């Protein structure tokens, strides 16, 4: 079933115009300027709650990506689709700097051949999926009104990892749940610690923000 769904997304549901969209969504180099810009705006405009959210985002991504994802990749060792299947469409943006210029360059596109070893990482879990759903969950818990929008972008990124041939569907689904679940636990723990100890550590801010998470 995992392989059948993979080929539906990677082959049957592919479209030329969608190739560029998915290659961009799958590229960290394409996204990071927007993340830096968003983080900078929150630092300037977000106030205390925004600063705390950025701190929690940093802690969460550090735990999810730096500890859990890397440990599970080594422990599970599941190969990527293009390492074991023939004919996987592998898409990527052209290697130019800044990466946004790749929008005006032809995509790197090739088909896999299991006879040619491509030792490029492991498939489970998907760091892109786990990190993006962790980020979306943290932002949503702090800012419910518009934070849900990040789930849209996280879903697109996760889908793109299948589309470009880097992950199996089950990798993406489990990784998204893993990232969101860990983020939920970390935020809940941080909020509980703030309610218990915030008044002693930062009494002035605690008087204004006795509860970190907006209803």
C-alpha positions, -999 to 999 in steps of 0.1 A, spaced: 0 0 0 28 24 9 45 18 -25 12 21 -44 4 55 -28 40 66 -34 38 60 -71 4 77 -73 19 109 -59 53 106 -75 40 96 -110 3 95 -116 -6 128 -99 24 147 -111 20 177 -134 47 199 -151 35 231 -133 33 212 -100 69 200 -103 83 235 -97 59 241 -68 68 209 -51 105 213 -56 103 247 -40 82 234 -11 107 206 -5 138 230 -5 149 243 29 171 268 11 140 283 -5 121 286 28 146 299 53 146 336 42 109 337 48 113 320 82 140 345 92 118 374 81 88 360 101 110 355 131 124 390 128 89 405 127 78 386 157 109 398 176 100 434 167 62 432 170 54 401 190 61 414 225 68 391 254 45 363 242 61 364 208 96 362 223 85 332 244 71 315 214 103 319 195 122 304 224 98 275 225 101 271 188 139 269 191 137 243 219 111 223 201 130 221 168 162 213 187 145 183 204 126 171 173 153 175 147 185 174 167 176 146 190 146 125 180 147 126 141 185 119 139 183 92 165 154 74 148 171 77 114 201 58 127 180 33 146 154 25 119 177 29 88 148 27 63 161 34 27 146 62 6 123 52 -23 149 61 -49 175 39 -33 154 7 -37 129 14 -65 134 18 -102 119 48 -120 113 71 -91 111 107 -103 137 127 -83 132 164 -85 152 193 -71 158 230 -78 189 241 -97 219 246 -74 221 284 -75 225 311 -49 203 326 -37 180 296 -42 151 318 -52 169 323 -85 162 287 -93 127 296 -102 141 308 -135 163 278 -140 154 243 -153 146 218 -126 170 189 -119 150 159 -129 161 122 -132 148 87 -126 162 64 -101 181 32 -108 187 9 -78 218 -5 -95 234 29 -90 238 34 -52 228 68 -40 238 69 -3 219 100 6 204 98 41 176 76 54 138 78 49 123 75 83 115 98 99 111 128 75 128 158 91 110 182 69 76 168 79 84 165 116 100 200 119 72 218 100 44 202 119 62 209 152 66 245 141 30 248 131 18 233 164 38 257 185 27 287 166 -9 275 166 -9 270 204 3 306 209 -17 323 182 -49 304 174 -64 330 151 -38 327 123 -14 300 135 -35 273 117 -22 287 84 12 271 91 -5 237 90 -13 244 54 23 251 45 34 221 67 11 198 48 24 211 14 60 205 25 52 170 38 34 161 5 63 175 -15 87 151 1 68 122 -15 63 141 -47 100 147 -52 108 110 -44 126 115 -11 101 98 13 75 71 16 39 82 25 40 64 58 72 82 67 56 116 62 23 108 81 41 93 111 67 121 111 40 148 110 23 131 140 56 128 158 65 164 153 31 177 163 29 154 194 64 164 207 56 201 201 23 197 221 41 181 250 69 207 251 45 236 249 23 221 276 53 216 298 66 251 292 32 266 299 28 247 331 63 256 343 56 293 336 24 292 356 42 276 385 76 295 385 70 325 363 59 347 392 92 341 410 115 344 380 99 373 360 73 388 383 67 419 361 60 399 330 40 373 349 17 400 362 8 409 326 9 373 312 -1 349 339 -12 325 311 11 321 281 -13 305 256 -41 325 242 -75 308 244 
